[in-house]
Amino acid sequence: MQVCCPICETQITYETVLMTDAGVLCPKCKTMVDLQHLAGPNSTSFSADGFDKDQTWSMAIDDDRLQEGTCVGKFRVLQEIGRGGFGSVYKAFDEQLKRVVALKIPREDARTKMDAAAFLREAQMAASVRDPNIVVVHEVGTDRDRMYICSDFIHGVTLRDWLREAQRCNRDICRMMVRIARSLHRAHRSGLIHRDLKPANILVDKEGNPFITDFGLARRTVKGTEGPDSSRVEIVGTPGYMSPEQAVGKVADIGPQSDCYALGVMLY
């Protein structure tokens, strides 16, 4: 099991470092990474978002992980390519259209009626925006009580990995952020706020094109749709990229500027 040091971003493997009741000691910068608050006494999973700005780890037993060759409707699973608190994303093959796609499937314990509605809402949100740099959703469906969202499979890496795999100059980084900002602007003009922008939710293909993905926390802002309820207090997003209004749960104050704040953090 690994965790990322919040100070120097060293990947810490539990088995090879000093682990005490206070947490684990980073072998590089000697920071004590406190893990106690990440899981309750009866919990089998935890989020490390409070430390690593991008990633979520799960200590749950992966007995619901789909194996290679498993069929979900007309899709054949090739491999798991991502896993988060709500479910997994798989690389899959569409047997009818003969193309590779991405399948997002929630965990079994996340398939309540409320979660099903949220899952459908994510697909509707992403499908409502037409932009060359926003991942296209092809369909949403259910197969043997297993919900799924089918979208484009992006042959590439996350924005964080793109930054790390080569020495990027400031001009290249700024050009990339401009393209992301333009696509985000189109989403805002459609009345959509992402609310969870971060490098892990930006994919970059082999040609260097960015794609905004994961609209799981997105919300409508236009009148007559799922706009914010001013009486509600709800903290959403990833702590390292949250705007001040998100951090204190002021739902009514969350707007396009909240996504712009996250963009600024990413650029920084």
C-alpha positions in Angstrom: 0.0 0.0 0.0 1.3 3.5 -0.9 0.5 7.1 0.0 1.9 10.3 -1.3 3.8 12.6 1.0 1.9 16.0 1.1 5.2 17.9 1.3 7.6 16.4 -1.2 5.2 14.1 -3.0 7.4 11.0 -2.5 5.5 7.7 -2.9 5.7 6.1 0.6 5.3 2.3 0.8 4.0 1.3 4.2 6.0 -1.9 4.4 9.4 -0.2 4.0 9.1 2.8 6.3 8.5 3.6 10.0 4.8 3.4 10.8 3.5 4.5 14.2 0.2 5.4 15.8 0.9 8.9 14.5 1.2 7.8 10.9 4.1 7.0 8.5 7.4 8.8 8.3 8.4 10.1 4.8 11.9 8.7 4.1 12.8 11.8 2.1 11.7 14.9 4.0 11.0 13.2 7.3 7.4 14.5 7.5 5.1 12.4 9.6 2.0 11.7 7.4 -1.0 11.3 9.7 -3.4 8.7 8.4 -5.6 8.3 11.5 -8.4 10.6 10.4 -8.7 9.1 7.0 -10.7 6.1 8.1 -13.2 5.5 10.9 -13.0 2.5 13.2 -15.6 0.6 11.1 -14.5 1.8 7.7 -12.7 -0.3 5.1 -11.8 2.5 2.8 -10.3 5.9 3.0 -9.6 9.0 0.9 -6.2 10.6 0.8 -7.4 13.8 -0.8 -6.4 15.7 2.3 -2.8 14.9 1.5 -2.4 14.1 -2.1 -4.3 16.7 -4.1 -5.2 14.4 -6.9 -5.7 10.8 -5.8 -8.0 8.6 -3.8 -6.9 5.2 -2.4 -9.2 2.4 -1.4 -8.5 -0.3 1.1 -11.7 -2.1 0.3 -11.5 -5.7 -0.9 -11.6 -5.6 -4.7 -14.1 -8.5 -5.0 -16.3 -6.5 -7.3 -13.4 -5.8 -9.8 -14.4 -7.0 -13.3 -12.0 -9.4 -14.8 -10.7 -9.3 -18.4 -13.2 -10.7 -20.8 -16.3 -9.9 -18.6 -19.1 -8.7 -20.8 -21.2 -5.7 -19.7 -24.0 -5.5 -22.3 -22.3 -5.2 -25.7 -18.9 -4.2 -24.1 -16.1 -6.6 -23.3 -13.8 -5.6 -20.5 -10.1 -5.4 -21.4 -8.6 -4.0 -18.3 -9.2 -1.6 -15.3 -7.6 1.8 -15.9 -8.8 3.7 -12.9 -10.4 3.3 -9.5 -11.9 5.8 -7.1 -14.3 6.1 -4.2 -17.4 5.6 -6.3 -16.3 2.9 -8.7 -13.9 1.9 -11.5 -13.1 2.9 -15.1 -12.4 0.1 -17.6 -10.9 0.0 -21.0 -13.4 -2.0 -23.0 -14.3 -3.1 -26.5 -17.6 -2.3 -28.1 -18.5 -5.6 -29.9 -21.1 -4.0 -32.1 -19.2 -0.9 -33.3 -15.8 -2.5 -33.1 -14.1 0.3 -31.2 -12.3 0.7 -27.8 -14.2 2.8 -25.2 -14.1 3.7 -21.6 -16.6 2.2 -19.2 -17.3 3.8 -15.8 -19.0 1.3 -13.4 -19.9 2.0 -9.8 -19.1 -0.4 -7.0 -21.9 -2.7 -5.8 -22.2 -0.9 -2.4 -22.6 2.4 -4.2 -25.6 1.3 -6.3 -28.4 2.9 -4.2 -31.3 4.7 -5.9 -29.7 8.0 -5.0 -26.3 7.0 -6.4 -28.0 5.7 -9.5 -29.7 9.1 -10.0 -26.3 10.9 -9.5 -24.6 8.5 -11.9 -27.2 9.2 -14.6 -26.9 12.9 -13.9 -23.2 12.7 -14.6 -23.8 11.2 -18.0 -26.4 13.8 -18.8 -24.1 16.6 -17.7 -21.2 15.5 -19.8 -23.3 14.7 -22.8 -25.0 18.2 -22.8 -21.7 20.0 -23.7 -20.3 19.8 -27.2 -16.7 20.6 -27.2 -13.6 18.9 -28.8 -11.8 18.9 -25.5 -14.5 17.4 -23.3 -14.7 13.7 -23.2 -17.7 12.5 -25.3 -20.4 10.3 -23.6 -21.9 7.8 -26.0 -24.4 6.0 -23.8 -25.6 5.2 -20.3 -27.2 1.9 -19.4 -27.8 -1.0 -17.1 -26.8 -4.6 -17.5 -27.9 -7.2 -14.9 -28.3 -4.4 -12.3 -24.9 -3.1 -13.2 -24.9 0.6 -14.2 -22.4 1.9 -16.7 -21.4 5.1 -18.6 -19.7 4.5 -22.0 -17.5 7.3 -23.2 -14.5 7.9 -25.5 -11.3 6.1 -24.5 -8.5 8.6 -24.5 -5.1 7.2 -25.4 -2.9 9.3 -23.1 -2.1 10.3 -19.6 -3.4 12.6 -16.9 -2.3 16.2 -16.9 0.0 15.5 -13.9 1.7 12.7 -15.7 2.0 14.9 -18.8 3.9 17.5 -16.8 6.2 14.9 -15.3 7.1 12.9 -18.4 9.1 15.7 -20.0 10.6 19.1 -19.2 7.7 21.4 -20.1 8.5 25.1 -20.7 6.2 27.8 -19.3 4.9 28.6 -22.8 3.7 24.9 -23.4 2.1 24.8 -19.9 0.3 28.1 -20.5 -0.9 27.0 -24.0 -2.3 23.8 -22.4 -4.1 25.8 -19.7 -5.6 28.2 -22.3 -7.1 25.2 -24.2 -8.6 23.8 -21.0 -9.9 27.2 -20.0 -11.7 27.7 -23.3 -13.4 24.3 -23.0 -14.4 25.1 -19.5 -15.8 28.4 -20.6 -18.0 26.6 -23.1 -19.3 24.4 -20.3 -20.0 27.4 -18.2 -21.9 29.1 -21.1 -24.0 25.9 -21.2 -24.8 26.4 -17.5 -22.5 23.7 -16.2 -20.1 23.9 -13.3 -17.6 21.0 -13.0 -16.8 21.5 -9.3 -13.9 19.0 -9.2 -11.3 20.2 -11.7 -7.8 18.9 -11.0 -4.9 17.3 -13.0 -6.3 13.8 -12.5 -9.5 14.9 -14.3 -7.7 16.2 -17.3 -6.5 13.6 -19.8 -3.8 14.5 -22.5 -3.7 12.3 -25.6 -0.5 11.4 -27.6 -0.9 14.5 -29.8 -1.0 16.8 -26.7 -4.7 17.5 -26.8 -6.4 18.0 -23.3 -9.7 16.4 -22.4 -11.9 17.4 -19.4 -13.4 14.3 -17.8 -15.3 13.1 -14.7 -18.4 15.2 -14.3 -19.4 13.3 -11.2 -19.8 16.5 -9.1 -21.0 18.8 -11.8 -24.0 20.9 -11.3 -26.4 23.0 -13.5 -26.6 26.7 -12.9 -29.4 27.8 -15.3 -32.8 28.5 -13.9 -35.3 25.6 -14.1 -32.6 22.9 -13.7 -30.6 21.5 -10.8 -29.4 24.9 -9.6 -28.0 25.4 -6.1 -30.2 25.4 -3.1 -29.2 28.4 -0.9 -30.3 26.6 2.3 -28.0 23.7 1.8 -24.5 23.2 3.2 -22.5 20.7 1.1 -18.7 20.4 0.8 -17.8 19.0 -2.6 -14.6 18.7 -4.5 -11.0 17.8 -3.8 -9.5 19.8 -0.9 -6.3 20.8 -2.7 -8.2 22.5 -5.5 -11.4 23.7 -3.7 -12.4 27.4 -3.9 -13.1 29.1 -0.6 -16.9 28.8 -1.1 -16.6 25.1 -1.7 -14.4 24.6 1.3 -17.0 26.1 3.7 -19.9 24.4 1.9 -21.7 27.6 0.6 -23.6 25.9 -2.2 -25.4 29.0 -3.3 -22.0 30.8 -3.9 -20.5 28.1 -6.1 -20.3 29.2 -9.7 -18.0 29.5 -12.7 -15.5 31.4 -10.5 -15.1 28.2 -8.4 -13.8 26.3 -11.4 -11.6 29.3 -12.4 -10.1 29.1 -8.9 -9.2 25.4 -9.5 -7.7 26.4 -12.8 -5.5 28.9 -11.0 -4.3 26.3 -8.5 -3.5 23.9 -11.4 -1.5 26.6 -13.2 0.3 27.5 -10.0 
